[in-house]
Amino acid sequence: MKKLVMLLLCLSYSTWLFSQSISVRGNVSSSVDGLPIPGANVLLKGTTNGIVTDQEGNFSIEVADENSVLEISFLGMSTKEVRVGNQSFFEIVLDETQEELQEVVVIGYGTMDRKRLTSAVSTIGSDALERDPLPSLSQAIQGKAGGVQVTQNSGTPGGGISIRVRGTTSINASSEPLYVIDGVPVNSTTNFVGGQDFNFGGADQGINVLASLNPSDIASVEVLKDAAATAIYGARASNGVVLVTTKRGKANESKISLNVYQGISQVPRERRLSLMNSEQYADYIQDLWSYNPNGGSINPVLLNTAIQTDWQEEVFRTAPISNYEVSASGGSDKTQYYASVGYFNQEGTILNSGFDRISFRLNLDHQHSDRLSFNTNINLTRAFNRRIQEENSREAVIRSGLVAPPTLPIYNESGNFAFDPQVTSRENPFAWLTLPTNTAETLRLLTNVGARYDIGKGISFKTNFGVDISNIEDRFFLPPNGVRFNQGIGLGASRISKDQLWLNENILQYENSWGNSSLDAIFGLSFQGSRFSFTDARRTNFPFNEIDLIGAGGVISGANASAQEWSIVSYFSRVNYSLKDKYLFTANFRIDGSSRFGSQNKYGTFPSFAFAWRVGQENFLANNQTLSDLKIRTSWGLTGNQEIPNYVNQILYSGGFNYDNLPGFRPNVYGDGDLSWETTEQFNIGADLSLFNDRISILADYYIKDTRDLLILIQLPRTSGYSTAFRNAGAIQNKGFEFEISSRNLTGKFIWNTSLNMTFNQNKVTELPEGDLLGGIGNFNLARAGYPLGSFYGWVAQGVNPETGMIDFLLNDGTLGAPNREEDRQIIGNPHPRLFGGITNDFFYKNFDLSIMGQFVGGVDLYNYTAFYRLAGTNLSSNGDEAWTRRWRQPGDVTDVPRPSPGNFDNAATSTRWVEDGSFFRIRNITFGYTLPQNVLERLKITNLRIYTTIQNAFVFTKYSGFDPEINALSSDGIAYGTDHSNYPQPRIFTGGINLTF
C-alpha cells in the first residue's frame, strides 16, 4: 500500500512539474540609439497572451515550454521573433523600419497620413485626452492647438465655452466652429438652456454641445483651420470645424478598463475679492451718506459692527467631484465593439449649483463580407444642471450679493432671513441661493449607422444616416416666502424643449495609383434638417414654499409655444493627387442650399485649392543629418456662415396680440429675399518641419482670413412697423501666425517631452457701410472700421482731482472735465488677445509620470464690470472693495480712489477706470502618476494599474483684480467681448484616481 501511495505521489509530482510554465525575462532596446523601448509589445506567438515593456524596456512573461516563440514589435521598428529554448533572459534589439511612420489625421469625410496632408489641421490625440481627469472635452482642448482659443465662459459646472478658430469672424451670426461628432454635424446649441423666460437665474450660461460627451470615450479631436481643410463643409465652415472621433474596438484585443476619481473643488483664496470688514464698512457708509443729496439718516443695522458677515465665506463652499467609468472593447476579425458607461458628478463651489452626467456608448463595426461592412455609433446621455443667478441675470450673487452689507446677518433675531433695510430690492444672498430652484435636465441621443460597399477597381460607396435628438426640461421656482421678489406670490415656470436633427450622406470614392501618381477622389450628396420646438408655462400665487410644481400656482401669468425648422442640401467633392509622393495637390468643391436664405441666394459655392511640396523627399536632403523632414504647403479657399435665426429672409408676423380686445397679429421680422451667406476667403502658407531624427517637430502657418457680406442686424425706422432686419454689410479681417512645436528633450531612463503652441492674431473691422455699431453694457463695446471688433469705447479717466475728490476725465479738446458728452468718448481697449497658447511638459522616470500643462493669454484688455459694483460709490448700502480705505477725504488728498458720490454717476462712467490688463499665465493642470511594475501586474493578473493625483487650475499669474481673467460673460452679444459681468469663478480642483485595465 505504501509503495502504491509513493508511486501516485511521484506521478502527481511529475505531472505538476511538467505542467508548470517557464518564466522568461528580457529587455528591449533600439538599434538606432541603444536606448530602451518602453511600451513595446511582447506576444506569445499563436496566442493572445502578451504584455508591454516598462519604462526601462524590461518585460517578464510566462511561456508554455522551450518551443514557445516570442514576437516583439513596436511602432516604427521591425518585428522580431525569438525561440525561448533554454534561455531565461533575452536582450532584444529592434531595428528601425524603412517604412515611413504614419500619423493618421481625421479630415472631412475621411482620414489621411499627416505627411501627405496639404492643409492646416491640429490634432489632440487620446494620450493628451486621457492624461488628466477633466470634466469636459472642451477643457482638454484648451491650450493644446495653435490658432484655437478656448475660453471657459464661467466656472459653473457643465457651463458653456467659447471656441474661436483663427479669430472672431462675425457680428450677429455665430463665430463658433462647426462640431462634427463621428461624422454627424450637430447643432452647437443642441443643449440650450435658459432664455428670457428663465432669466431670473442662469442668464447667459448655456451648455456647450461638448458637455454631453464623456471625455474618456474620445479617441481624437481634430481642428480644421484653413480653407483647404474646411471648405468640404461649405456654408458652415467659416469659423473652423472641430471633428470629434470616438474610440472603437480592435480585433483580437479584448480589454476592460475602469477609471475612477474623486476630489474636491474650491474658489482659490488668493483670487477672492478684498472687501471691507464691518468696521471699515461702517466708516465708509457714514462718509457716503454725508454726500447723499436727499439727506436722511443711516439705518442702525448698517452700523452694527458687532456683526461680521463675510458673504464670500457664506456663498462659496468646498464642493465634491467624482467620476466612475467602465469600458469594454475588443472583438473578432469580423466584428469589433467598444462600449462604455459613465457617471460624473460635480457640485459647484457656489451653493446650490452643480452638474451631473450619465453616459452610455456603444460603437460597433462589422465586416459582413470582403466587400460589405457596417458600422454604428450610439451615444445616450442624461445631463442635469442645477443653476444659480450669475452673469447677466437680475440678482447675480457675484454682482450684488457679495457686496451686501457685512453688518447684515444671515438670519434675524426671529430666525428668518435678514434683509438690507436700506435698499429694499436687495435679496439676502444666502436665501437667494438656497430657496429658488432652477434646473435643466437634458436627455440626448446621438447616433448614426453607416454601410460601405467596395464596388471594385478602386471604387467604393458609403452611406450614413444619423440623428441628434435632445429633450430638455427647464424648471424654475421662486418661492413666495423668504425672498423679496414676488414676495407672497412666488413664481413658477416650466419649459419643455425638443431639438431634433437628422442627416443622410452618400459618398462615392475612387482610389487608384499608376506609375508615380496616385489619386483619391470623393463625390458626395448630403441632406440635413433640424426642428426645434418648445412649450412653456408660468404661474404665480403659490401658497407656500414646499410644493415647487407650477400646478400649485393659483394664477396663470403666461404661456408660450414655438417651433422652427431649417434644412440644407449639399453636393461636395474632393480630389487628392500625388506625383512622386512629393508634389501633392488637393481641390475641394461644395455647393450648399440653405433654407435660411432668400430665393435669389439660396445656393452658394465654396471651392478651395491646396498644394504641398515634400521637400524632405528630394535627393538633395536625403542624407541631411539635421533636417529629418520638410513640407511646404499653401492653400486658398472660400467658406460660408449660415448661423443666423431661421426665417429672417421672409416677412413674418407674430400672433398672440390683441387690438381693441380682438385677436390679431403684429409685424415681427422684415425679411430680405436677397439675404446671403457670410463668405470667408482665406489664404494660408505653412510648413511642417522635423529636426534631429524627429526629436523636434514644428508646424507653422501664416494666414489671412477675410470675411465679407457680414450678416448684420440693423435698426429700422419706427414708421416701418418693424424694429430690426438682417442685411449683408461689412467685413472683418483676421490675420496672424501660429505654430506648434513638440520635442523629445531627453530620452532614456529619464524622459522629458515638451509641446508648445503659440498664436499671434490681429482682428480688425475693415468695412462697415451702416456706420458704427454699439453694444454691450452701457454701449461700452464698439464696431468701427479700422479697429478690432468690440473695442472698448468710453471716457479716459485722468485720476482723482485733489480738490474735489471726483475723477477728472480727458475731453476731446485736451481739457479735463466731467463725462457728459458723447464726443469725448474714444477707443480705450482691445478685448481680443494679441497672443495666446499653451505649453505641456511630460516627464517619465521608471514607473512615475508627471505632466504640467500651462495656458497663456497676452495683450488683452478686460472690462471689469463686476468692479463697478464694488467701486462705483453710488449705492446707499453696498459694501465695497478694501481700496475704499484709501479714498479721498478732504481737499489736498492725493489718491487713486475718489470719494463716494451717491446720486452722481460721474465716477462710475464707462471709462478706463474699469479697463484692466487681462493677460495671464495659468498652470492649468498638474498630474502625477505611478504605474505598477510589470511583475506586480502579472501577479495580480491585470494588464495595467495606474494611480494618479491631479490639480486643475493650480495657479494663475495675472494683474487682473477680478476672480479670473478668463471670462466672456456676454457671449450671446456679437459686439460685446471681454466683459466680466458677475462671472462664476473658476474653481481649483484636487482629484485622485486610478486607471485599471484587465
Buried (B, 14 or more C-beta within 10 A) or exposed (E): EEEEEEEEEEEEEEEEEEEEEBEBBBBBBBEEEEBBBBEBBBBBBEEEBBBBBBBBBBBBBBBBEEEBEBBBBBEBBBEBEBEBEEEEEBEBBBEBEEEEEBEEBBBBBBEBEBBBBBBBBBBBBBEBBBBBBBBBBBBBBBBBBBBBBBBBBBBBBBBBBBBBBBBBBBBBBBBBBBBBBBBBBBBBBBBBBBBEBBBBBBBBBBBBBBBBBBBBBBBBBBBBBBBBBBBBBBBBBBBBBBBBBBBBBBBEEBBBBBBBBBBBBBBBEEBBBEBBBBEBBBBBBEBBBEBBEEEEEBBEBBBBBEBEBBBBEBBBBEBEBBBBBBBBBBBEEEBBBBBBBBBBBBBBBBBBBBBBBBBBBBBBBBBEEEEEBBBBBBBBBBBBBBBBBBBBBBBBBBBBBBBBBBBBBBEEEEEEBBBBBBBEEBBBBBBBBBBBBBBBBBBBBBBBBBBBBBEEEBBBEBBBBBBBBBBBBBBBBBBBBBBBBBEEBBBBBBBBBBBBBBBBBBBBBBBEEEEEEBBBBBBBBBBBBBBBBBBBBBBBBBEEBEBBEBEBBEEEBEEEEEEEEBBBBBBBBBBBBBEEBBBBBBBBBBBBBBBBBBEEBBBBEBBBBBBBBBBBBEEEBEEEEEEBBBBBBBBBBBBBBBBBBBBBBBBBEEEEEEEEEEEEEEBBBBBBEEBBBBBBBBBBBBBBBBBEEBEBBBBBBBBBBBBBBBBBBBEEEEEEEBBBBBBBBBBBBBBBBBBBBBBBBEBEBEBBBBBBBBBBBBBBBEBBEEEEBBBBBBBBBBBBBEBBBBBBBBBBBBBBBBEEBBBBBBBEEEEEBBBEEEEBBBBBBBBBBBBBBBBBBBBBBBBEBBBBBBBBBBBBBBBBBBBBBBBBBBBBBBBBBBBBBEBBEEEEBEBEBBBBBBEBEBBBBBBBBBBBBBBBBBBBBBBBBBBBBBBEBBEEEBBBBBBBBBBBBBBBEBEBBBBBBBBBBBBEBBBBBBBBBBBBBBBBBBBBBEBBBE
